[in-house]
């Protein structure tokens, strides 16, 4: 959650965000690239852990109860994506752009998972692996302006009316497979599986995923629509090698990121202390934090634009932030947006802490489960 905010702060505050892609080997720097690269782990973590959490929650529910919760939760997230979150990104009362982004991805994956939970656990594993490992076979299919195909497997803008666009940022495949995979691995958190066994298995999986990523990336054999391309300098090679496709997430991208998820899960269970408590606070109120951080980032961006003489009105966007031509010329240096990120997290923390305490002391209020 904290690392995710770094990427969003970069979008709204870094001067180069409106000029070039931070993963462009010819234009970026290593500090800027790794600022972007570390945030690649966020979306796969959210999706995988949502599935794992669904399994754990399902141990106290019947299949039907869990299915109903996943459906209603999924519909709620999609609704929020198209309304409250959509407004947070753009501050556009005309709603000229709707986006199917992270919450949409989580919501539609939950709706699909609500049906998958009735399958045997091995069938769920097969389903998730087929999508994750096989979806790049569909890369050569490219129906022009096909809305359904974009929903399933292609990032694309669609014109709905003369003044309204829909941005499909997170196609369903393979995200629904990532959440299903997380649900399957919830089976390793039952009492019969010891922490030592879980740690050993997860480390093996992570190591195998890293090795497979390196092999596939190096050979360009399979698993990414854009092949790895070597450049003239070592730093450019690193950027190119560590930049598999995210939209939609290729097999190589998921091997790279989910290996990190498995490594963290395997080796973090015994971590304790104030630092862990600090970050866990955000994890216990993720939806609340997500909405709050988007609005605060955008409000601060408007204030900074006003104070810098650029004009606050130009931070009302009609399209995705880094694509809006009106924003070019605005922004700050690398270290300034890092400072804004740190201050933002420190400001949000006590608010999330208070809300977390409220949720913990009012567990009888079922509606809090949707916040």
Phi, psi and omega in degrees: 000319181289318179294323177303318181299329179300317180293321180289323175297319178300317180302321187269343190234337185278132184301323184282350182301333183262002185247314181210160179288128180296350177257014177280113184302333184276344186236335187278174170243162181298317177301319179291318180298313182290337171297319176286317186298318183296332180283348176298336183283348187291301185301314176299324178295314180302313184293312181297313183288332175296319177294317179297318179296323178298320178297314181296318178296326182291343178292340179254009181229162169283165178302319181294317179298317179294319180298315179297318179297317180295320179295310182293320177296319180296315178298318179300315181295320179295319177299314180296322178302316186277351183238276187296315180288319178302318178292324180299320181295319192249333188054037184250108181292344177276349181049059182282344177224126171255140182238134171261092189244220189298312182295324174301314181300314179294320182295311181293327178293323177294321179296317177295318180297331179300335176268324184295332185297344179278349180279158172300151186300325179291329177292323177295320178297315180298315179303311183294319181292323178299317179292314184292315184273336187255347189292337178290348172294342181270358187299329183284347177278126185214065179299130183290126174053035178269112186297314182297322180294322177295319178301322182277320193207021182207131174285131184193150170268140175233139176271117180271314175223185181300329185241008186231133178236155174242127180253111175273096183270327183233089176299157186296319184264128009257018185302322179297330176289326179294316179294320177298322178297318177299320178298317179300316184285356169298337178297341179273003178247018174278157184303333183286348179257118182287153176303326180294316179295317179299316180297316182295313182295316181294323177293322176298314181298316180299315180297316179297320180294319179297314180297318179294321177301313181299316181296311182293321181291320183289321184272343185058029184286316186193157167104009176201131184293332179250119183291153173295136181234122177288149181239187186283331183244159180297319181295322177293324176298318179300314180299314181296318184291322185266024183233059174290166186291134177257339188236092354284163183293119180286169175303316180298318178300316182288326175297317180295316187275316181292335174299322176294323177297314180295320178298317181293314179298323183291326192241013182244357187299327185266002180290134179217169176122183185293324180295316178297317179299321181300307183288329180295332179302316178294323181293336180276345178228055189296318182294313178302313180298318183299311180297313184299315185292326178295314181294319180294317179301314183291321178297315179296323178298320177296317179297314180296322178295321178294312182294329181277357179085004181283324180110121184292332185294336180285351176266012167264114192258145175260347178216187182301143191313304187283358178256352183283116183296337182291343186268350180297135184102349178260151174135172187228176185287170181305311185286335177293315181290333173294319178296318178299319179300312181298314181296322179298314180296319180294327178287320183286329187307306182296331178293314178296323179298316179296317180293322177299316179298322179295317179297318182294329182267359179226052182292344179287345181272099187295332181296338178295338178293347178260005178239000000 
